[in-house]
Amino acid sequence: MVMGISFGRGVFFHDRNVLACAEVKRGVIHVWAEKITLQTIGKLWVRVCFSLPWYYHLFHLGLLGYLVAAWLDERLAVVNPWWLVVYLAGFHFVFPRQLKQFHGAEHKVFSHGGAKNLDALEEIRRADIVNAGCSTNLVMYFFASFLLTLPFAGLEWGVAAGIVGTLLGMWGEKYLRRYAGLLYKASAFCQRHLTTKEPDRIHLETAIRSYQMFEHVRSRLSQAA
């Protein structure tokens, strides 16, 4: 199963064996791919975590400092620290613009049913920006469980319910799609209006080249096996 991950400078495509990346550095697209190892996973997380704009990093450092201060002295916990978990769960909603555009480009590559190459760029641009398998679904699982629990059991139990709901949603997705279609309609709405933006050419080209590199390396490794 091929999956995609967008980050602030580009797009990953991967399966269980191969990770491919295309990323924009100073206006130039750089492409690489390799077999998945612990080092590869480390490279992925470095890019996901450190490709955000500087003001996101500053804000997150402030949140971390607040967590430490609240842990050391409860009197400083003006806002319940559990709200930080809610912020993390809903981070899709506050993606920076570039990340939303790479996210949209990733979705369009998946949605396009034909050849995924630069010759098809305009066709891919017209593809649907909504992806049935988007991680926004996980956000919906969390917030549906969280919001249903919060008024009756409080914040901590609401967060716990959100986490359990996310895990159950991942496990029972085929049943949810059958009996809880409203969740996926909400996810589609959020993808279209909140967690993605229409990509420019640079975002589309980056996503296409990442997918092409993934297919190339996966095919080469299969032939060598």
Backbone as CSV, one residue per row, in Angstrom:
resi,resn,N_x,N_y,N_z,CA_x,CA_y,CA_z,C_x,C_y,C_z
1,MET,0.850,-1.205,0.000,0.000,0.000,0.000,0.882,1.250,0.000
2,VAL,0.652,2.134,-0.955,1.427,3.371,-1.059,0.759,4.441,-0.209
3,MET,1.576,5.152,0.566,1.068,6.218,1.416,1.883,7.483,1.167
4,GLY,1.291,8.615,1.492,1.972,9.894,1.318,2.036,10.670,2.621
5,ILE,3.082,11.458,2.741,3.244,12.360,3.886,3.745,13.694,3.345
6,SER,3.032,14.749,3.652,3.465,16.083,3.238,4.185,16.765,4.395
7,PHE,5.133,17.620,4.047,5.800,18.427,5.074,6.042,19.819,4.505
8,GLY,6.686,20.659,5.276,6.766,22.065,4.913,7.560,22.388,3.673
9,ARG,8.404,21.452,3.208,9.217,21.694,2.011,8.947,20.708,0.890
10,GLY,8.060,19.708,1.108,7.883,18.729,0.057,6.925,17.617,0.417
11,VAL,7.150,16.471,-0.252,6.229,15.340,-0.138,7.021,14.036,-0.113
12,PHE,6.624,13.141,0.783,7.117,11.758,0.806,6.053,10.835,0.221
13,PHE,6.499,9.782,-0.465,5.657,8.630,-0.767,6.406,7.387,-0.304
14,HIS,5.669,6.429,0.248,6.347,5.264,0.787,5.421,4.067,0.844
15,ASP,6.025,2.894,0.949,5.323,1.685,1.361,6.122,1.113,2.523
16,ARG,6.047,-0.186,2.764,6.777,-0.757,3.892,8.282,-0.851,3.642
17,ASN,8.682,-0.750,2.389,10.084,-1.002,2.052,10.843,0.209,1.535
18,VAL,10.158,1.125,0.872,10.825,2.231,0.178,10.233,3.563,0.613
19,LEU,11.110,4.537,0.831,10.689,5.913,1.114,11.302,6.818,0.063
20,ALA,10.466,7.609,-0.602,10.944,8.583,-1.581,10.558,9.978,-1.131
21,CYS,11.415,10.923,-1.442,11.179,12.306,-1.013,11.543,13.261,-2.142
22,ALA,10.711,14.258,-2.350,11.065,15.410,-3.181,10.841,16.639,-2.319
23,GLU,11.840,17.492,-2.247,11.748,18.673,-1.387,12.345,19.876,-2.096
24,VAL,11.807,21.041,-1.775,12.236,22.283,-2.409,13.228,22.986,-1.490
25,LYS,14.419,23.250,-2.025,15.437,23.997,-1.285,15.901,25.150,-2.158
26,ARG,15.637,26.372,-1.700,16.011,27.590,-2.433,15.483,27.564,-3.861
27,GLY,14.249,27.104,-4.011,13.591,27.115,-5.304,13.911,25.954,-6.216
28,VAL,14.778,25.037,-5.760,15.178,23.883,-6.572,14.639,22.612,-5.924
29,ILE,14.065,21.716,-6.758,13.518,20.461,-6.255,14.619,19.418,-6.180
30,HIS,14.829,18.859,-4.989,15.799,17.785,-4.769,15.031,16.496,-4.506
31,VAL,15.468,15.413,-5.128,14.756,14.147,-5.046,15.708,13.054,-4.579
32,TRP,15.220,12.212,-3.663,15.998,11.057,-3.213,15.054,9.956,-2.754
33,ALA,15.565,8.746,-2.703,14.776,7.609,-2.212,15.726,6.538,-1.717
34,GLU,15.259,5.736,-0.784,16.074,4.645,-0.252,15.203,3.637,0.473
35,LYS,15.781,2.486,0.728,15.078,1.493,1.528,14.849,2.042,2.924
36,ILE,13.735,1.652,3.524,13.401,2.174,4.845,14.252,1.488,5.914
37,THR,14.950,2.320,6.676,15.731,1.881,7.829,15.439,2.862,8.961
38,LEU,16.010,2.618,10.124,15.855,3.573,11.221,16.426,4.940,10.850
39,GLN,17.535,4.931,10.102,18.118,6.201,9.670,17.178,6.946,8.726
40,THR,16.516,6.208,7.828,15.561,6.820,6.908,14.396,7.439,7.668
41,ILE,13.890,6.716,8.665,12.787,7.233,9.474,13.225,8.499,10.209
42,GLY,14.468,8.517,10.669,15.007,9.718,11.304,15.041,10.898,10.344
43,LYS,15.462,10.652,9.102,15.493,11.719,8.093,14.089,12.252,7.822
44,LEU,13.116,11.350,7.813,11.727,11.768,7.613,11.284,12.699,8.732
45,TRP,11.505,12.276,9.989,11.007,13.070,11.113,11.727,14.401,11.252
46,VAL,13.015,14.445,10.891,13.735,15.727,10.912,13.067,16.709,9.958
47,ARG,12.704,16.228,8.771,12.063,17.099,7.796,10.660,17.501,8.232
48,VAL,9.895,16.556,8.768,8.534,16.872,9.214,8.558,17.911,10.331
49,CYS,9.471,17.744,11.279,9.480,18.607,12.473,10.148,19.956,12.237
50,PHE,11.165,20.007,11.371,11.965,21.226,11.272,11.771,21.995,9.971
51,SER,10.744,21.643,9.206,10.490,22.385,7.968,9.366,23.407,8.140
52,LEU,8.859,23.538,9.352,7.826,24.540,9.613,8.438,25.937,9.656
53,PRO,7.654,26.986,9.438,8.184,28.354,9.558,8.716,28.633,10.965
54,TRP,9.619,29.599,11.056,10.304,29.879,12.322,9.325,30.222,13.447
55,TYR,8.233,30.905,13.105,7.307,31.325,14.167,6.554,30.132,14.756
56,TYR,6.396,29.054,13.995,5.832,27.829,14.573,6.801,27.249,15.600
57,HIS,8.079,27.212,15.242,9.073,26.691,16.181,9.109,27.531,17.466
58,LEU,9.036,28.838,17.300,9.048,29.726,18.463,7.831,29.467,19.343
59,PHE,6.664,29.314,18.718,5.443,29.037,19.468,5.533,27.693,20.183
60,HIS,6.056,26.681,19.497,6.156,25.360,20.105,7.176,25.326,21.246
61,LEU,8.250,26.091,21.102,9.198,26.206,22.215,8.518,26.856,23.416
62,GLY,7.682,27.859,23.151,6.923,28.491,24.230,5.991,27.511,24.908
63,LEU,5.324,26.672,24.124,4.437,25.657,24.698,5.216,24.665,25.548
64,LEU,6.383,24.257,25.043,7.215,23.327,25.807,7.664,23.950,27.121
65,GLY,8.074,25.225,27.056,8.464,25.922,28.274,7.317,26.027,29.261
66,TYR,6.117,26.284,28.746,4.939,26.355,29.614,4.661,25.009,30.272
67,LEU,4.789,23.916,29.509,4.585,22.583,30.072,5.539,22.313,31.223
68,VAL,6.807,22.647,31.012,7.818,22.417,32.055,7.503,23.263,33.281
69,ALA,7.161,24.545,33.059,6.854,25.439,34.174,5.623,24.948,34.943
70,ALA,4.588,24.512,34.224,3.366,24.028,34.878,3.616,22.750,35.652
71,TRP,4.541,21.915,35.155,4.884,20.678,35.855,5.666,20.969,37.141
72,LEU,6.533,21.998,37.077,7.340,22.348,38.241,6.524,23.100,39.297
73,ASP,5.565,23.893,38.845,4.767,24.693,39.786,3.327,24.757,39.270
74,GLU,2.433,24.055,39.911,1.043,23.967,39.458,0.360,25.330,39.436
75,ARG,0.853,26.271,40.221,0.236,27.599,40.242,0.403,28.309,38.895
76,LEU,1.389,27.891,38.107,1.633,28.510,36.802,0.761,27.922,35.695
77,ALA,0.028,26.865,36.014,-0.812,26.190,35.017,-2.127,26.952,34.839
78,VAL,-2.038,28.118,34.214,-3.227,28.946,33.981,-4.183,28.243,33.025
79,VAL,-3.629,27.611,32.016,-4.405,26.812,31.052,-4.053,25.348,31.277
80,ASN,-5.061,24.517,31.378,-4.828,23.093,31.607,-3.905,22.530,30.520
81,PRO,-2.754,21.957,30.900,-1.803,21.433,29.900,-2.392,20.379,28.967
82,TRP,-3.487,19.743,29.367,-4.101,18.758,28.478,-4.614,19.377,27.191
83,TRP,-4.833,20.697,27.187,-5.248,21.352,25.952,-4.158,21.279,24.888
84,LEU,-2.926,21.082,25.301,-1.837,20.954,24.321,-1.990,19.681,23.501
85,VAL,-2.536,18.624,24.124,-2.806,17.395,23.375,-3.874,17.664,22.320
86,VAL,-4.876,18.454,22.699,-5.940,18.808,21.752,-5.351,19.614,20.592
87,TYR,-4.430,20.525,20.911,-3.759,21.307,19.858,-2.997,20.390,18.902
88,LEU,-2.256,19.454,19.436,-1.504,18.520,18.592,-2.445,17.683,17.730
89,ALA,-3.543,17.224,18.334,-4.508,16.414,17.584,-5.121,17.207,16.433
90,GLY,-5.278,18.493,16.626,-5.890,19.326,15.599,-4.903,20.133,14.779
91,PHE,-3.631,19.727,14.789,-2.598,20.512,14.099,-2.871,20.626,12.597
92,HIS,-3.569,19.631,12.031,-3.937,19.714,10.613,-4.636,21.037,10.297
93,PHE,-5.401,21.554,11.258,-6.194,22.752,11.004,-5.345,24.024,10.974
94,VAL,-4.137,23.950,11.496,-3.286,25.142,11.534,-2.002,24.927,10.739
95,PHE,-2.024,23.990,9.783,-0.884,23.849,8.878,-0.546,25.201,8.255
96,PRO,0.742,25.516,8.102,1.102,26.724,7.341,0.709,26.571,5.870
97,ARG,0.615,27.669,5.185,0.096,27.672,3.804,0.868,26.716,2.896
98,GLN,2.199,26.778,2.938,3.002,25.919,2.047,2.713,24.447,2.306
99,LEU,2.596,24.067,3.558,2.305,22.674,3.889,0.922,22.277,3.369
100,LYS,-0.052,23.168,3.501,-1.380,22.875,2.965,-1.321,22.676,1.448
101,GLN,-0.472,23.436,0.763,-0.367,23.303,-0.687,0.338,21.996,-1.078
102,PHE,1.378,21.627,-0.342,2.009,20.328,-0.599,1.033,19.192,-0.288
103,HIS,0.246,19.369,0.762,-0.772,18.375,1.125,-1.787,18.230,-0.011
104,GLY,-2.216,19.346,-0.560,-3.145,19.302,-1.686,-2.538,18.635,-2.907
105,ALA,-1.259,18.918,-3.178,-0.582,18.298,-4.325,-0.465,16.786,-4.137
106,GLU,-0.136,16.367,-2.925,-0.068,14.933,-2.620,-1.406,14.261,-2.909
107,HIS,-2.495,14.875,-2.467,-3.828,14.314,-2.689,-4.159,14.220,-4.169
108,LYS,-3.813,15.249,-4.927,-4.132,15.253,-6.350,-3.367,14.164,-7.095
109,VAL,-2.133,13.902,-6.684,-1.372,12.805,-7.295,-2.084,11.483,-7.045
110,PHE,-2.551,11.274,-5.815,-3.289,10.048,-5.507,-4.606,9.978,-6.286
111,SER,-5.305,11.106,-6.414,-6.624,11.111,-7.044,-6.559,10.887,-8.548
112,HIS,-5.453,11.286,-9.156,-5.329,11.148,-10.609,-5.176,9.678,-10.981
113,GLY,-6.061,9.191,-11.839,-6.068,7.770,-12.175,-5.105,7.372,-13.273
114,GLY,-4.564,8.334,-13.990,-3.669,8.022,-15.101,-2.213,8.005,-14.677
115,ALA,-1.335,8.123,-15.680,0.106,8.137,-15.422,0.466,9.355,-14.576
116,LYS,1.302,9.131,-13.594,1.676,10.210,-12.685,3.063,10.715,-13.093
117,ASN,3.060,11.583,-14.091,4.312,12.153,-14.575,4.100,13.617,-14.929
118,LEU,5.182,14.311,-15.263,5.092,15.752,-15.493,4.274,16.085,-16.738
119,ASP,4.197,15.159,-17.697,3.370,15.401,-18.880,1.891,15.506,-18.515
120,ALA,1.520,14.878,-17.401,0.118,14.878,-16.961,-0.141,15.935,-15.899
121,LEU,0.759,16.900,-15.754,0.650,17.865,-14.646,-0.686,18.608,-14.655
122,GLU,-1.148,19.055,-15.815,-2.401,19.806,-15.852,-3.598,18.917,-15.509
123,GLU,-3.553,17.652,-15.920,-4.614,16.722,-15.538,-4.603,16.486,-14.038
124,ILE,-3.405,16.350,-13.481,-3.283,16.147,-12.031,-3.778,17.392,-11.284
125,ARG,-3.504,18.567,-11.835,-3.985,19.806,-11.206,-5.509,19.804,-11.076
126,ARG,-6.190,19.194,-12.057,-7.656,19.183,-12.046,-8.235,18.032,-11.219
127,ALA,-7.381,17.166,-10.702,-7.855,16.016,-9.914,-8.433,16.489,-8.579
128,ASP,-9.186,15.595,-7.937,-9.850,15.920,-6.671,-8.819,16.130,-5.564
129,ILE,-9.015,17.165,-4.784,-8.107,17.456,-3.677,-8.465,16.669,-2.419
130,VAL,-9.615,15.982,-2.443,-10.046,15.165,-1.306,-9.543,13.741,-1.489
131,ASN,-8.970,13.183,-0.437,-8.426,11.822,-0.465,-9.113,10.996,0.612
132,ALA,-9.707,9.869,0.208,-10.469,9.039,1.156,-9.599,8.502,2.284
133,GLY,-8.309,8.333,2.038,-7.429,7.778,3.065,-6.609,8.806,3.811
134,CYS,-6.997,10.070,3.750,-6.211,11.142,4.371,-6.172,11.015,5.890
135,SER,-5.073,11.451,6.477,-4.938,11.434,7.938,-5.915,12.386,8.618
136,THR,-6.574,13.250,7.855,-7.641,14.071,8.433,-8.737,13.189,9.023
137,ASN,-8.893,11.977,8.491,-9.852,11.034,9.074,-9.527,10.767,10.539
138,LEU,-8.240,10.631,10.850,-7.828,10.381,12.234,-8.202,11.560,13.129
139,VAL,-8.064,12.756,12.574,-8.450,13.957,13.331,-9.948,13.921,13.634
140,MET,-10.732,13.471,12.667,-12.179,13.362,12.878,-12.503,12.337,13.961
141,TYR,-11.803,11.190,13.947,-12.023,10.183,14.988,-11.765,10.784,16.366
142,PHE,-10.644,11.511,16.465,-10.278,12.093,17.763,-11.335,13.081,18.233
143,PHE,-11.696,14.031,17.376,-12.570,15.118,17.833,-14.006,14.662,18.015
144,ALA,-14.453,13.682,17.249,-15.791,13.150,17.486,-15.876,12.545,18.883
145,SER,-14.879,11.739,19.245,-14.860,11.111,20.575,-14.626,12.140,21.668
146,PHE,-13.714,13.067,21.415,-13.382,14.104,22.398,-14.584,14.994,22.710
147,LEU,-15.247,15.480,21.672,-16.350,16.424,21.879,-17.577,15.758,22.490
148,LEU,-17.779,14.479,22.190,-18.914,13.769,22.792,-18.691,13.493,24.278
149,THR,-17.427,13.396,24.674,-17.093,13.066,26.075,-16.887,14.310,26.931
150,LEU,-16.329,15.353,26.346,-15.922,16.550,27.097,-17.017,17.134,27.991
151,PRO,-18.262,17.326,27.527,-19.261,17.973,28.396,-19.642,17.157,29.630
152,PHE,-19.438,15.852,29.560,-19.900,14.987,30.650,-18.791,14.522,31.579
153,ALA,-17.559,14.447,31.068,-16.489,13.843,31.872,-15.275,14.733,32.052
154,GLY,-15.255,15.912,31.434,-14.136,16.808,31.624,-13.026,16.607,30.606
155,LEU,-12.027,17.481,30.695,-10.975,17.552,29.681,-10.129,16.289,29.614
156,GLU,-9.631,15.821,30.781,-8.722,14.680,30.777,-9.384,13.442,30.177
157,TRP,-10.616,13.177,30.591,-11.330,12.022,30.053,-11.710,12.251,28.590
158,GLY,-11.942,13.500,28.218,-12.219,13.806,26.821,-11.031,13.490,25.934
159,VAL,-9.834,13.868,26.409,-8.607,13.553,25.662,-8.408,12.043,25.573
160,ALA,-8.613,11.355,26.704,-8.479,9.896,26.710,-9.456,9.262,25.717
161,ALA,-10.695,9.755,25.706,-11.685,9.230,24.769,-11.266,9.508,23.329
162,GLY,-10.688,10.680,23.099,-10.218,11.010,21.755,-9.140,10.068,21.273
163,ILE,-8.207,9.746,22.167,-7.118,8.828,21.801,-7.659,7.426,21.541
164,VAL,-8.538,6.962,22.436,-9.145,5.631,22.241,-9.980,5.609,20.963
165,GLY,-10.731,6.690,20.726,-11.547,6.769,19.518,-10.704,6.724,18.252
166,THR,-9.548,7.373,18.291,-8.644,7.340,17.137,-8.142,5.927,16.877
167,LEU,-7.740,5.247,17.937,-7.236,3.877,17.779,-8.332,2.943,17.282
168,LEU,-9.536,3.081,17.860,-10.656,2.243,17.414,-11.044,2.561,15.970
169,GLY,-10.968,3.837,15.605,-11.278,4.217,14.235,-10.312,3.616,13.241
170,MET,-9.028,3.590,13.599,-8.027,2.971,12.728,-8.294,1.481,12.582
171,TRP,-8.679,0.847,13.673,-8.912,-0.598,13.666,-10.198,-0.969,12.938
172,GLY,-11.243,-0.155,13.109,-12.553,-0.514,12.566,-13.014,0.386,11.435
173,GLU,-12.057,0.856,10.634,-12.394,1.845,9.603,-13.451,1.343,8.623
174,LYS,-13.374,0.090,8.231,-14.344,-0.386,7.234,-15.772,-0.359,7.778
175,TYR,-15.920,-0.549,9.100,-17.254,-0.488,9.695,-17.721,0.957,9.830
176,LEU,-16.789,1.844,10.179,-17.150,3.260,10.292,-17.585,3.816,8.946
177,ARG,-16.912,3.425,7.888,-17.287,3.912,6.558,-18.710,3.481,6.196
178,ARG,-19.107,2.327,6.723,-20.441,1.812,6.418,-21.518,2.479,7.277
179,TYR,-21.190,2.712,8.574,-22.233,3.145,9.509,-22.057,4.577,10.019
180,ALA,-20.917,5.193,9.749,-20.687,6.557,10.252,-20.198,7.447,9.121
181,GLY,-20.966,7.457,8.038,-20.576,8.221,6.862,-20.420,9.697,7.115
182,LEU,-21.122,10.221,8.136,-21.041,11.648,8.437,-19.613,12.055,8.808
183,LEU,-18.892,11.150,9.487,-17.499,11.434,9.840,-16.660,11.703,8.595
184,TYR,-16.878,10.911,7.563,-16.071,11.032,6.352,-16.501,12.215,5.502
185,LYS,-17.780,12.593,5.599,-18.225,13.822,4.954,-17.580,15.032,5.627
186,ALA,-17.468,14.967,6.969,-16.798,16.044,7.705,-15.322,16.103,7.342
187,SER,-14.703,14.927,7.202,-13.300,14.872,6.814,-13.096,15.468,5.429
188,ALA,-13.977,15.111,4.495,-13.875,15.645,3.137,-14.025,17.171,3.138
189,PHE,-14.971,17.683,3.936,-15.156,19.131,4.043,-13.895,19.796,4.583
190,CYS,-13.330,19.207,5.633,-12.122,19.785,6.236,-10.941,19.737,5.267
191,GLN,-10.826,18.628,4.536,-9.742,18.548,3.549,-9.889,19.636,2.494
192,ARG,-11.103,19.828,2.014,-11.327,20.784,0.922,-11.142,22.229,1.372
193,HIS,-11.484,22.526,2.628,-11.526,23.919,3.054,-10.512,24.299,4.140
194,LEU,-9.941,23.318,4.852,-9.106,23.652,6.002,-7.700,23.057,5.961
195,THR,-7.562,21.805,5.577,-6.253,21.141,5.728,-5.447,21.077,4.433
196,THR,-6.033,21.508,3.320,-5.282,21.622,2.060,-5.592,22.968,1.421
197,LYS,-4.740,23.358,0.483,-5.005,24.492,-0.401,-4.626,24.084,-1.818
198,GLU,-5.223,24.749,-2.789,-4.874,24.453,-4.169,-3.374,24.692,-4.382
199,PRO,-2.679,23.684,-4.908,-1.229,23.813,-5.077,-0.848,24.638,-6.297
200,ASP,0.308,25.271,-6.226,0.906,25.904,-7.397,1.717,24.859,-8.154
201,ARG,2.302,25.261,-9.270,3.058,24.314,-10.095,4.203,23.680,-9.319
202,ILE,4.910,24.450,-8.490,6.061,23.915,-7.765,5.644,22.794,-6.815
203,HIS,4.472,22.936,-6.208,3.992,21.895,-5.290,3.593,20.633,-6.060
204,LEU,2.914,20.816,-7.186,2.510,19.671,-8.005,3.727,18.945,-8.561
205,GLU,4.677,19.705,-9.081,5.874,19.074,-9.656,6.653,18.319,-8.581
206,THR,6.718,18.884,-7.400,7.420,18.215,-6.297,6.752,16.890,-5.961
207,ALA,5.423,16.904,-5.833,4.702,15.674,-5.503,4.833,14.636,-6.613
208,ILE,4.742,15.062,-7.860,4.865,14.125,-8.984,6.255,13.499,-9.007
209,ARG,7.276,14.303,-8.843,8.647,13.770,-8.904,8.926,12.836,-7.726
210,SER,8.333,13.128,-6.573,8.478,12.214,-5.436,7.848,10.867,-5.763
211,TYR,6.657,10.894,-6.344,5.976,9.636,-6.685,6.753,8.876,-7.755
212,GLN,7.263,9.585,-8.751,8.048,8.923,-9.795,9.297,8.256,-9.215
213,MET,9.963,8.956,-8.301,11.150,8.375,-7.684,10.787,7.150,-6.858
214,PHE,9.669,7.225,-6.145,9.215,6.067,-5.373,9.000,4.862,-6.286
215,GLU,8.274,5.063,-7.384,7.991,3.969,-8.314,9.279,3.421,-8.918
216,HIS,10.197,4.301,-9.261,11.468,3.876,-9.865,12.272,2.994,-8.918
217,VAL,12.439,3.444,-7.681,13.256,2.684,-6.719,12.540,1.402,-6.306
218,ARG,11.229,1.448,-6.133,10.497,0.236,-5.784,10.628,-0.817,-6.890
219,SER,10.522,-0.373,-8.147,10.658,-1.307,-9.263,12.066,-1.888,-9.326
220,ARG,13.076,-1.055,-9.105,14.469,-1.520,-9.151,14.750,-2.538,-8.059
221,LEU,14.224,-2.289,-6.862,14.436,-3.231,-5.755,13.691,-4.535,-5.999
222,SER,12.510,-4.450,-6.612,11.756,-5.675,-6.913,12.479,-6.530,-7.929
223,GLN,13.101,-5.904,-8.920,13.834,-6.651,-9.927,15.086,-7.290,-9.352
224,ALA,15.688,-6.612,-8.352,16.913,-7.134,-7.762,16.648,-8.273,-6.772
225,ALA,15.405,-8.358,-6.286,15.071,-9.372,-5.273,15.030,-10.780,-5.875
